[in-house]
Amino acid sequence: QMSTCVRVQQADFDLSEEIAQLRAGNPKVGAVVGFVGTVRDMNEGLDVAAMELEHYPGMTEKSIEAIVEQARARWPLSGALVIHRVGPLLPQEQIVLVAVSSAHRGEAFAACEFIIDYLKTEAPFWKKEDTPEGARWVDARDSDETALNKWSAKASAI
């Protein structure tokens, strides 16, 4: 039975605490892979003083849960955890955690990368950055779309 936890919150998170909870009480877990995304101080050539993330409560969580379900359908996972922060964030602050547990590292690495690639492009978040030229809304980058496309290419190659 896979444990899944999806949280969208303003509060920061503690990586070691979250990972400990993800693997607690499951002796079948042989691998835990975690990804933490942080706020950069620069994007597309402009200094970023701060950013603000908005979402649709309820809809955003459902969308992330669907992404986790897709990962579960592809790989034998023990658990998955996604925490995405919203609200105002400053450079160097943690913005997202994706952690996946599995019996083996290969599945855990692949599933973690898959979830973050989908999260960056498909999940309904709106990102506004404060720059010297004023505030601007930011779209998913082309590199994020390319990362996402490799998964459908892999699926058709199998």
FIGUGU-579833 format. One record per atom (N, C-alpha, C): atom name; x, y, z. Coordinates in nm, 4 decimals. Example, Ala and Ser with C-alpha at 12.3 -4.5 7.8 and 13.67 -1.06 7.14 Angstrom:
BEGIN
(node N,(1.3190,-0.5690,0.7800));
(node CA,(1.2300,-0.4500,0.7800));
(node C,(1.3200,-0.3300,0.7800));
(node N,(1.2850,-0.2250,0.7080));
(node CA,(1.3670,-0.1060,0.7140));
(node C,(1.2900,0.0030,0.7870));
//
This chain:
BEGIN
(node N,(0.0847,-0.1198,0.0000));
(node CA,(0.0000,0.0000,0.0000));
(node C,(0.0884,0.1249,0.0000));
(node N,(0.0716,0.2065,-0.1027));
(node CA,(0.1554,0.3258,-0.1141));
(node C,(0.0974,0.4418,-0.0336));
(node N,(0.1856,0.5112,0.0387));
(node CA,(0.1412,0.6307,0.1102));
(node C,(0.1682,0.7527,0.0222));
(node N,(0.0670,0.8373,0.0099));
(node CA,(0.0793,0.9589,-0.0708));
(node C,(0.0406,1.0778,0.0144));
(node N,(0.1206,1.1828,0.0055));
(node CA,(0.0885,1.3053,0.0776));
(node C,(0.1164,1.4234,-0.0149));
(node N,(0.0153,1.5061,-0.0370));
(node CA,(0.0296,1.6271,-0.1177));
(node C,(-0.0155,1.7449,-0.0327));
(node N,(0.0738,1.8434,-0.0169));
(node CA,(0.0389,1.9618,0.0614));
(node C,(0.0772,2.0885,-0.0145));
(node N,(-0.0133,2.1832,-0.0164));
(node CA,(0.0161,2.3172,-0.0682));
(node C,(0.0025,2.4096,0.0513));
(node N,(0.1108,2.4822,0.0828));
(node CA,(0.1121,2.5581,0.2090));
(node C,(0.2028,2.6797,0.1988));
(node N,(0.1795,2.7763,0.2867));
(node CA,(0.2686,2.8926,0.2935));
(node C,(0.3922,2.8620,0.3766));
(node N,(0.3764,2.7766,0.4780));
(node CA,(0.4850,2.7495,0.5727));
(node C,(0.6019,2.6763,0.5065));
(node N,(0.7211,2.6975,0.5582));
(node CA,(0.8392,2.6260,0.5133));
(node C,(0.8303,2.4810,0.5615));
(node N,(0.9215,2.3964,0.5122));
(node CA,(0.9232,2.2559,0.5521));
(node C,(1.0644,2.2153,0.5922));
(node N,(1.0724,2.1103,0.6725));
(node CA,(1.1998,2.0570,0.7191));
(node C,(1.2270,1.9261,0.6449));
(node N,(1.3298,1.9264,0.5616));
(node CA,(1.3590,1.8125,0.4746));
(node C,(1.3761,1.6826,0.5522));
(node N,(1.4584,1.6838,0.6564));
(node CA,(1.4854,1.5579,0.7268));
(node C,(1.3610,1.5058,0.7985));
(node N,(1.2803,1.5958,0.8524));
(node CA,(1.1553,1.5554,0.9171));
(node C,(1.0599,1.4900,0.8171));
(node N,(1.0464,1.5518,0.7014));
(node CA,(0.9535,1.5015,0.5990));
(node C,(0.9998,1.3660,0.5461));
(node N,(1.1300,1.3507,0.5215));
(node CA,(1.1844,1.2237,0.4710));
(node C,(1.1664,1.1138,0.5761));
(node N,(1.1904,1.1467,0.7019));
(node CA,(1.1735,1.0482,0.8099));
(node C,(1.0296,0.9971,0.8136));
(node N,(0.9328,1.0882,0.7980));
(node CA,(0.7915,1.0482,0.7977));
(node C,(0.7578,0.9621,0.6771));
(node N,(0.8173,0.9949,0.5629));
(node CA,(0.7886,0.9209,0.4393));
(node C,(0.8298,0.7746,0.4521));
(node N,(0.9424,0.7492,0.5183));
(node CA,(0.9910,0.6108,0.5262));
(node C,(0.9577,0.5399,0.6562));
(node N,(0.8952,0.6102,0.7492));
(node CA,(0.8667,0.5541,0.8817));
(node C,(0.7857,0.4251,0.8732));
(node N,(0.8325,0.3247,0.9447));
(node CA,(0.7561,0.2014,0.9599));
(node C,(0.7460,0.1135,0.8369));
(node N,(0.8273,0.1406,0.7330));
(node CA,(0.8212,0.0557,0.6139));
(node C,(0.9578,-0.0065,0.5857));
(node N,(0.9792,-0.1327,0.6293));
(node CA,(1.1088,-0.1973,0.6108));
(node C,(1.1382,-0.2364,0.4661));
(node N,(1.0381,-0.2235,0.3774));
(node CA,(1.0597,-0.2582,0.2362));
(node C,(1.1291,-0.1459,0.1580));
(node N,(1.1348,-0.0274,0.2194));
(node CA,(1.1967,0.0875,0.1520));
(node C,(1.3481,0.0683,0.1487));
(node N,(1.4043,0.0687,0.0279));
(node CA,(1.5485,0.0587,0.0117));
(node C,(1.6079,0.1867,-0.0434));
(node N,(1.5218,0.2777,-0.0908));
(node CA,(1.5710,0.4013,-0.1518));
(node C,(1.4713,0.5138,-0.1287));
(node N,(1.5255,0.6300,-0.0968));
(node CA,(1.4445,0.7522,-0.0894));
(node C,(1.5172,0.8574,-0.1712));
(node N,(1.4473,0.9148,-0.2670));
(node CA,(1.5051,1.0224,-0.3474));
(node C,(1.4231,1.1476,-0.3221));
(node N,(1.4928,1.2566,-0.2899));
(node CA,(1.4244,1.3823,-0.2637));
(node C,(1.4791,1.4937,-0.3521));
(node N,(1.3910,1.5804,-0.3942));
(node CA,(1.4296,1.6988,-0.4706));
(node C,(1.3744,1.8208,-0.3988));
(node N,(1.4604,1.9182,-0.3738));
(node CA,(1.4160,2.0448,-0.3156));
(node C,(1.4437,2.1551,-0.4166));
(node N,(1.3406,2.2277,-0.4552));
(node CA,(1.3568,2.3433,-0.5427));
(node C,(1.3611,2.4692,-0.4588));
(node N,(1.4513,2.5607,-0.4955));
(node CA,(1.4651,2.6851,-0.4209));
(node C,(1.4484,2.8054,-0.5142));
(node N,(1.4210,2.9194,-0.4565));
(node CA,(1.4007,3.0426,-0.5337));
(node C,(1.5370,3.1001,-0.5721));
(node N,(1.5562,3.1233,-0.7018));
(node CA,(1.6804,3.1866,-0.7496));
(node C,(1.6671,3.3382,-0.7425));
(node N,(1.7838,3.4056,-0.7417));
(node CA,(1.7815,3.5525,-0.7367));
(node C,(1.7854,3.6126,-0.8769));
(node N,(1.7804,3.5255,-0.9787));
(node CA,(1.7844,3.5757,-1.1160));
(node C,(1.7040,3.4819,-1.2044));
(node N,(1.6306,3.5374,-1.2996));
(node CA,(1.5565,3.4563,-1.3957));
(node C,(1.5493,3.5328,-1.5265));
(node N,(1.5851,3.4667,-1.6346));
(node CA,(1.5827,3.5279,-1.7679));
(node C,(1.6535,3.6626,-1.7681));
(node N,(1.7702,3.6674,-1.7018));
(node CA,(1.8553,3.7864,-1.7089));
(node C,(1.8202,3.9003,-1.6164));
(node N,(1.7111,3.8871,-1.5410));
(node CA,(1.6730,3.9962,-1.4506));
(node C,(1.6881,3.9525,-1.3054));
(node N,(1.7324,4.0462,-1.2205));
(node CA,(1.7384,4.0190,-1.0771));
(node C,(1.5962,3.9986,-1.0252));
(node N,(1.5803,3.8990,-0.9401));
(node CA,(1.4498,3.8747,-0.8786));
(node C,(1.4629,3.9010,-0.7285));
(node N,(1.3910,4.0033,-0.6818));
(node CA,(1.3977,4.0405,-0.5402));
(node C,(1.3060,3.9507,-0.4568));
(node N,(1.1961,3.9089,-0.5165));
(node CA,(1.0983,3.8251,-0.4482));
(node C,(1.0057,3.7657,-0.5523));
(node N,(0.9305,3.6628,-0.5125));
(node CA,(0.8283,3.6104,-0.6018));
(node C,(0.7049,3.5778,-0.5205));
(node N,(0.5953,3.5686,-0.5905));
(node CA,(0.4697,3.5333,-0.5248));
(node C,(0.4063,3.4214,-0.6057));
(node N,(0.3637,3.3166,-0.5365));
(node CA,(0.2988,3.2041,-0.6030));
(node C,(0.1533,3.1982,-0.5625));
(node N,(0.0668,3.1861,-0.6628));
(node CA,(-0.0761,3.1732,-0.6369));
(node C,(-0.1236,3.0398,-0.6917));
(node N,(-0.2352,2.9901,-0.6372));
(node CA,(-0.2897,2.8629,-0.6843));
(node C,(-0.4404,2.8616,-0.6630));
(node N,(-0.5054,2.7593,-0.7194));
(node CA,(-0.6474,2.7351,-0.6940));
(node C,(-0.6577,2.6302,-0.5845));
(node N,(-0.6944,2.6674,-0.4610));
(node CA,(-0.7060,2.5662,-0.3556));
(node C,(-0.8001,2.4541,-0.3982));
(node N,(-0.7617,2.3326,-0.3672));
(node CA,(-0.8436,2.2176,-0.4053));
(node C,(-0.8049,2.1651,-0.5424));
(node N,(-0.8160,2.2500,-0.6432));
(node CA,(-0.7828,2.2095,-0.7799));
(node C,(-0.6336,2.1791,-0.7946));
(node N,(-0.5494,2.2601,-0.7337));
(node CA,(-0.4049,2.2406,-0.7435));
(node C,(-0.3651,2.1076,-0.6799));
(node N,(-0.4184,2.0794,-0.5605));
(node CA,(-0.3869,1.9531,-0.4936));
(node C,(-0.4321,1.8331,-0.5774));
(node N,(-0.5524,1.8422,-0.6350));
(node CA,(-0.6042,1.7328,-0.7189));
(node C,(-0.5134,1.7087,-0.8383));
(node N,(-0.4669,1.8170,-0.8977));
(node CA,(-0.3785,1.8081,-1.0135));
(node C,(-0.2470,1.7393,-0.9755));
(node N,(-0.1913,1.7740,-0.8597));
(node CA,(-0.0658,1.7128,-0.8142));
(node C,(-0.0885,1.5655,-0.7794));
(node N,(-0.2014,1.5353,-0.7166));
(node CA,(-0.2332,1.3961,-0.6843));
(node C,(-0.2423,1.3118,-0.8114));
(node N,(-0.2961,1.3693,-0.9181));
(node CA,(-0.3053,1.2974,-1.0459));
(node C,(-0.1657,1.2696,-1.1029));
(node N,(-0.0740,1.3650,-1.0855));
(node CA,(0.0645,1.3463,-1.1308));
(node C,(0.1295,1.2310,-1.0535));
(node N,(0.1067,1.2293,-0.9221));
(node CA,(0.1628,1.1227,-0.8381));
(node C,(0.1043,0.9871,-0.8791));
(node N,(-0.0254,0.9841,-0.9107));
(node CA,(-0.0895,0.8597,-0.9556));
(node C,(-0.0256,0.8083,-1.0852));
(node N,(0.0062,0.9009,-1.1758));
(node CA,(0.0730,0.8608,-1.3008));
(node C,(0.2090,0.7985,-1.2710));
(node N,(0.2820,0.8559,-1.1768));
(node CA,(0.4130,0.8012,-1.1388));
(node C,(0.3954,0.6617,-1.0791));
(node N,(0.2950,0.6468,-0.9961));
(node CA,(0.2685,0.5184,-0.9322));
(node C,(0.2329,0.4106,-1.0349));
(node N,(0.1649,0.4511,-1.1412));
(node CA,(0.1288,0.3559,-1.2463));
(node C,(0.2521,0.3105,-1.3252));
(node N,(0.3566,0.3926,-1.3268));
(node CA,(0.4776,0.3600,-1.4028));
(node C,(0.5822,0.2839,-1.3232));
(node N,(0.5918,0.3144,-1.1925));
(node CA,(0.6983,0.2566,-1.1105));
(node C,(0.6415,0.1987,-0.9813));
(node N,(0.7028,0.0919,-0.9284));
(node CA,(0.6577,0.0350,-0.8009));
(node C,(0.7090,0.1183,-0.6830));
(node N,(0.6280,0.2087,-0.6367));
(node CA,(0.6689,0.3022,-0.5317));
(node C,(0.6084,0.2634,-0.3970));
(node N,(0.6801,0.2938,-0.2899));
(node CA,(0.6274,0.2739,-0.1540));
(node C,(0.5542,0.3984,-0.1066));
(node N,(0.6082,0.5141,-0.1427));
(node CA,(0.5487,0.6385,-0.0959));
(node C,(0.5892,0.7555,-0.1824));
(node N,(0.5088,0.8605,-0.1768));
(node CA,(0.5403,0.9841,-0.2489));
(node C,(0.4901,1.1018,-0.1672));
(node N,(0.5701,1.2055,-0.1648));
(node CA,(0.5376,1.3260,-0.0898));
(node C,(0.5659,1.4470,-0.1784));
(node N,(0.4691,1.5357,-0.1897));
(node CA,(0.4904,1.6612,-0.2616));
(node C,(0.4423,1.7744,-0.1721));
(node N,(0.5334,1.8672,-0.1436));
(node CA,(0.4965,1.9889,-0.0707));
(node C,(0.5309,2.1059,-0.1618));
(node N,(0.4330,2.1898,-0.1906));
(node CA,(0.4587,2.3078,-0.2733));
(node C,(0.4144,2.4303,-0.1955));
(node N,(0.5056,2.5260,-0.1812));
(node CA,(0.4723,2.6469,-0.1075));
(node C,(0.4069,2.7499,-0.1985));
(node N,(0.3238,2.8331,-0.1391));
(node CA,(0.2602,2.9440,-0.2101));
(node C,(0.2789,3.0696,-0.1256));
(node N,(0.2375,3.1823,-0.1843));
(node CA,(0.2524,3.3095,-0.1133));
(node C,(0.3837,3.3751,-0.1506));
(node N,(0.4257,3.4745,-0.0717));
(node CA,(0.5493,3.5468,-0.1030));
(node C,(0.6725,3.4651,-0.0638));
(node N,(0.7720,3.4609,-0.1519));
(node CA,(0.8962,3.3869,-0.1269));
(node C,(1.0163,3.4708,-0.1690));
(node N,(1.1251,3.4543,-0.0961));
(node CA,(1.2481,3.5289,-0.1235));
(node C,(1.3540,3.4364,-0.1815));
(node N,(1.4547,3.4942,-0.2513));
(node CA,(1.5648,3.4120,-0.3022));
(node C,(1.6255,3.3259,-0.1910));
(node N,(1.6610,3.2041,-0.2278));
(node CA,(1.7189,3.1010,-0.1411));
(node C,(1.6162,3.0261,-0.0568));
(node N,(1.4918,3.0730,-0.0526));
(node CA,(1.3913,2.9989,0.0239));
(node C,(1.3511,2.8723,-0.0514));
(node N,(1.3126,2.7697,0.0255));
(node CA,(1.2625,2.6458,-0.0334));
(node C,(1.1238,2.6710,-0.0893));
(node N,(1.0987,2.6168,-0.2093));
(node CA,(0.9692,2.6372,-0.2715));
(node C,(0.8936,2.5063,-0.2920));
(node N,(0.9680,2.3971,-0.3162));
(node CA,(0.9009,2.2698,-0.3435));
(node C,(0.9858,2.1530,-0.2941));
(node N,(0.9171,2.0503,-0.2462));
(node CA,(0.9818,1.9241,-0.2111));
(node C,(0.9067,1.8117,-0.2805));
(node N,(0.9804,1.7296,-0.3534));
(node CA,(0.9265,1.6044,-0.4067));
(node C,(1.0142,1.4941,-0.3495));
(node N,(0.9528,1.3992,-0.2796));
(node CA,(1.0280,1.2867,-0.2237));
(node C,(0.9533,1.1582,-0.2562));
(node N,(1.0297,1.0569,-0.2960));
(node CA,(0.9718,0.9300,-0.3389));
(node C,(1.0485,0.8169,-0.2723));
(node N,(0.9764,0.7173,-0.2224));
(node CA,(1.0418,0.5994,-0.1651));
(node C,(1.0034,0.4760,-0.2465));
(node N,(1.0988,0.3828,-0.2533));
(node CA,(1.0804,0.2626,-0.3335));
(node C,(1.1760,0.1562,-0.2817));
(node N,(1.1612,0.0349,-0.3313));
(node CA,(1.2541,-0.0714,-0.2917));
(node C,(1.3925,-0.0451,-0.3512));
(node N,(1.3955,0.0167,-0.4706));
(node CA,(1.5227,0.0340,-0.5421));
(node C,(1.5400,0.1771,-0.5904));
(node N,(1.6658,0.2194,-0.6022));
(node CA,(1.6949,0.3602,-0.6345));
(node C,(1.6524,0.3994,-0.7759));
(node N,(1.6623,0.3078,-0.8712));
(node CA,(1.6278,0.3418,-1.0104));
(node C,(1.4870,0.3956,-1.0227));
(node N,(1.3926,0.3222,-0.9637));
(node CA,(1.2512,0.3646,-0.9682));
(node C,(1.2323,0.4957,-0.8939));
(node N,(1.3016,0.5090,-0.7798));
(node CA,(1.2846,0.6295,-0.6987));
(node C,(1.3366,0.7537,-0.7724));
(node N,(1.4549,0.7422,-0.8357));
(node CA,(1.5085,0.8557,-0.9125));
(node C,(1.4154,0.8922,-1.0277));
(node N,(1.3725,0.7917,-1.1035));
(node CA,(1.2881,0.8179,-1.2205));
(node C,(1.1563,0.8825,-1.1795));
(node N,(1.0928,0.8270,-1.0780));
(node CA,(0.9626,0.8791,-1.0357));
(node C,(0.9741,1.0217,-0.9824));
(node N,(1.0806,1.0490,-0.9085));
(node CA,(1.1002,1.1828,-0.8537));
(node C,(1.1172,1.2842,-0.9672));
(node N,(1.1989,1.2490,-1.0654));
(node CA,(1.2217,1.3390,-1.1789));
(node C,(1.0931,1.3588,-1.2596));
(node N,(1.0197,1.2516,-1.2803));
(node CA,(0.8927,1.2565,-1.3524));
(node C,(0.7958,1.3530,-1.2830));
(node N,(0.7816,1.3389,-1.1509));
(node CA,(0.6864,1.4222,-1.0772));
(node C,(0.7261,1.5698,-1.0852));
(node N,(0.8541,1.6015,-1.0673));
(node CA,(0.8934,1.7433,-1.0707));
(node C,(0.8803,1.8005,-1.2117));
(node N,(0.9092,1.7205,-1.3143));
(node CA,(0.8927,1.7677,-1.4521));
(node C,(0.7464,1.8026,-1.4801));
(node N,(0.6544,1.7176,-1.4354));
(node CA,(0.5122,1.7448,-1.4556));
(node C,(0.4656,1.8625,-1.3709));
(node N,(0.5163,1.8690,-1.2490));
(node CA,(0.4802,1.9772,-1.1577));
(node C,(0.5145,2.1137,-1.2166));
(node N,(0.6332,2.1238,-1.2781));
(node CA,(0.6819,2.2519,-1.3316));
(node C,(0.5988,2.3004,-1.4503));
(node N,(0.5291,2.2084,-1.5175));
(node CA,(0.4582,2.2471,-1.6393));
(node C,(0.3069,2.2344,-1.6284));
(node N,(0.2582,2.1331,-1.5557));
(node CA,(0.1155,2.0997,-1.5585));
(node C,(0.0369,2.1497,-1.4387));
(node N,(0.1015,2.1624,-1.3230));
(node CA,(0.0262,2.1993,-1.2027));
(node C,(-0.0168,2.3456,-1.2094));
(node N,(-0.1414,2.3740,-1.1676));
(node CA,(-0.1923,2.5117,-1.1779));
(node C,(-0.1391,2.6047,-1.0680));
(node N,(-0.0192,2.6572,-1.0941));
(node CA,(0.0394,2.7626,-1.0108));
(node C,(0.0652,2.8832,-1.0992));
(node N,(0.0537,3.0020,-1.0406));
(node CA,(0.0864,3.1243,-1.1129));
(node C,(0.1967,3.1945,-1.0360));
(node N,(0.3044,3.2285,-1.1095));
(node CA,(0.4247,3.2818,-1.0454));
(node C,(0.4468,3.4256,-1.0917));
(node N,(0.4571,3.5142,-0.9941));
(node CA,(0.4840,3.6548,-1.0231));
(node C,(0.6183,3.6905,-0.9610));
(node N,(0.7061,3.7537,-1.0400));
(node CA,(0.8382,3.7930,-0.9903));
(node C,(0.8483,3.9446,-0.9812));
(node N,(0.9142,3.9914,-0.8753));
(node CA,(0.9446,4.1344,-0.8620));
(node C,(1.0856,4.1582,-0.9146));
(node N,(1.0971,4.2373,-1.0207));
(node CA,(1.2272,4.2657,-1.0820));
(node C,(1.2473,4.4173,-1.0862));
(node N,(1.3705,4.4631,-1.1195));
(node CA,(1.3940,4.6080,-1.1309));
(node C,(1.3021,4.6744,-1.2339));
(node N,(1.2548,4.5958,-1.3304));
(node CA,(1.1655,4.6505,-1.4335));
(node C,(1.0179,4.6357,-1.3967));
(node N,(0.9935,4.5971,-1.2720));
(node CA,(0.8555,4.5821,-1.2265));
(node C,(0.8177,4.4355,-1.2097));
(node N,(0.6931,4.4140,-1.1683));
(node CA,(0.6453,4.2767,-1.1466));
(node C,(0.6078,4.2145,-1.2805));
(node N,(0.6299,4.0833,-1.2924));
(node CA,(0.5908,4.0138,-1.4155));
(node C,(0.5453,3.8722,-1.3816));
(node N,(0.4476,3.8236,-1.4579));
(node CA,(0.4023,3.6850,-1.4458));
(node C,(0.4934,3.5982,-1.5311));
(node N,(0.5255,3.4798,-1.4824));
(node CA,(0.6247,3.3949,-1.5482));
(node C,(0.5590,3.2681,-1.5996));
(node N,(0.5886,3.2354,-1.7249));
(node CA,(0.5399,3.1111,-1.7849));
(node C,(0.6396,2.9981,-1.7609));
(node N,(0.5954,2.8762,-1.7843));
(node CA,(0.6877,2.7617,-1.7813));
(node C,(0.7938,2.7853,-1.8881));
(node N,(0.9180,2.7517,-1.8565));
(node CA,(1.0265,2.7709,-1.9526));
(node C,(1.0257,2.6610,-2.0591));
(node N,(1.0840,2.6927,-2.1746));
(node CA,(1.0947,2.5924,-2.2817));
(node C,(1.1676,2.4682,-2.2334));
(node N,(1.2697,2.4884,-2.1472));
(node CA,(1.3460,2.3736,-2.0973));
(node C,(1.2576,2.2827,-2.0113));
(node N,(1.1580,2.3417,-1.9428));
(node CA,(1.0647,2.2612,-1.8644));
(node C,(0.9752,2.1790,-1.9572));
(node N,(0.9309,2.2406,-2.0668));
(node CA,(0.8480,2.1689,-2.1650));
(node C,(0.9269,2.0541,-2.2272));
(node N,(1.0555,2.0790,-2.2576));
(node CA,(1.1419,1.9753,-2.3152));
(node C,(1.1572,1.8594,-2.2171));
(node N,(1.1767,1.8915,-2.0893));
(node CA,(1.1901,1.7882,-1.9856));
(node C,(1.0634,1.7043,-1.9786));
(node N,(0.9485,1.7697,-1.9904));
(node CA,(0.8211,1.6985,-1.9843));
(node C,(0.8047,1.6069,-2.1055));
(node N,(0.8425,1.6562,-2.2225));
(node CA,(0.8241,1.5795,-2.3462));
(node C,(0.9026,1.4494,-2.3480));
(node N,(1.0161,1.4457,-2.2780));
(node CA,(1.0968,1.3230,-2.2806));
(node C,(1.0198,1.2055,-2.2210));
(node N,(0.9266,1.2329,-2.1295));
(node CA,(0.8501,1.1229,-2.0680));
(node C,(0.7546,1.0593,-2.1659));
(node N,(0.6912,1.1401,-2.2530));
(node CA,(0.6016,1.0801,-2.3520));
(node C,(0.6828,1.0086,-2.4602));
(node N,(0.8040,1.0601,-2.4881));
(node CA,(0.8925,0.9932,-2.5844));
(node C,(0.9343,0.8569,-2.5284));
(node N,(0.9671,0.8539,-2.3969));
(node CA,(1.0045,0.7268,-2.3332));
(node C,(0.8886,0.6282,-2.3354));
(node N,(0.7701,0.6794,-2.3125));
(node CA,(0.6527,0.5913,-2.3083));
(node C,(0.6279,0.5256,-2.4435));
(node N,(0.6446,0.6032,-2.5516));
(node CA,(0.6193,0.5471,-2.6847));
(node C,(0.7337,0.4582,-2.7310));
(node N,(0.8528,0.4766,-2.6719));
(node CA,(0.9689,0.3949,-2.7102));
(node C,(0.9638,0.2570,-2.6441));
(node N,(0.8867,0.2463,-2.5364));
(node CA,(0.8834,0.1184,-2.4617));
(node C,(0.7918,0.0196,-2.5306));
//
